[in-house]
Amino acid sequence: MTEKIGTAAGAIWTALNENGAMNTKDLKKASKVKTDKELFLAMGWLLREDKLVVIEEGKEITVNLK
């Protein structure tokens, strides 16, 4: 599972680097991460490494690279 989440984290970082800030729905599509669970675990990985900025606006979550 760790390898799968690490791969997803790399895909998320690449998608954000290429496209800029995105909401989680668009980020999931752009990074081709299959499940919400994988998306949020990978985002947690990147947050722990201090590589993401997460902004919550109502029910929407926007993610960008630091």
VORO-604106 format. One record per residue (C-alpha): residue number from 1; x, y, z. Coordinates in steps of 0.1 Angstrom, whole numbers. Layout:
<pts>
{num NUM, x X, y Y, z Z}
...
</pts>
This chain:
<pts>
{num 1, x 0, y 0, z 0}
{num 2, x 29, y 24, z 8}
{num 3, x 42, y 21, z -28}
{num 4, x 8, y 27, z -43}
{num 5, x 2, y 58, z -22}
{num 6, x 37, y 71, z -30}
{num 7, x 30, y 67, z -67}
{num 8, x -3, y 85, z -63}
{num 9, x 15, y 113, z -44}
{num 10, x 39, y 117, z -73}
{num 11, x 10, y 118, z -98}
{num 12, x -7, y 145, z -76}
{num 13, x 24, y 166, z -74}
{num 14, x 29, y 164, z -112}
{num 15, x -7, y 173, z -119}
{num 16, x -5, y 203, z -96}
{num 17, x 29, y 214, z -111}
{num 18, x 15, y 213, z -146}
{num 19, x -20, y 227, z -140}
{num 20, x -18, y 249, z -108}
{num 21, x -44, y 249, z -81}
{num 22, x -74, y 225, z -84}
{num 23, x -103, y 212, z -64}
{num 24, x -101, y 176, z -53}
{num 25, x -125, y 164, z -80}
{num 26, x -104, y 178, z -108}
{num 27, x -72, y 168, z -91}
{num 28, x -84, y 132, z -89}
{num 29, x -91, y 132, z -127}
{num 30, x -58, y 150, z -136}
{num 31, x -37, y 127, z -115}
{num 32, x -56, y 96, z -126}
{num 33, x -59, y 84, z -90}
{num 34, x -85, y 57, z -88}
{num 35, x -102, y 62, z -54}
{num 36, x -109, y 90, z -30}
{num 37, x -91, y 70, z -3}
{num 38, x -59, y 69, z -24}
{num 39, x -63, y 106, z -32}
{num 40, x -66, y 117, z 4}
{num 41, x -39, y 93, z 17}
{num 42, x -15, y 107, z -10}
{num 43, x -25, y 143, z -2}
{num 44, x -17, y 135, z 35}
{num 45, x 17, y 122, z 24}
{num 46, x 24, y 155, z 6}
{num 47, x 10, y 176, z 34}
{num 48, x 33, y 158, z 59}
{num 49, x 63, y 166, z 36}
{num 50, x 51, y 203, z 36}
{num 51, x 45, y 204, z -2}
{num 52, x 9, y 213, z -4}
{num 53, x -14, y 242, z 5}
{num 54, x -50, y 232, z 12}
{num 55, x -78, y 258, z 13}
{num 56, x -113, y 249, z 24}
{num 57, x -140, y 272, z 10}
{num 58, x -174, y 259, z 21}
{num 59, x -177, y 223, z 10}
{num 60, x -150, y 228, z -17}
{num 61, x -113, y 219, z -10}
{num 62, x -87, y 236, z -33}
{num 63, x -52, y 221, z -34}
{num 64, x -20, y 238, z -46}
{num 65, x 18, y 233, z -43}
{num 66, x 37, y 254, z -19}
</pts>
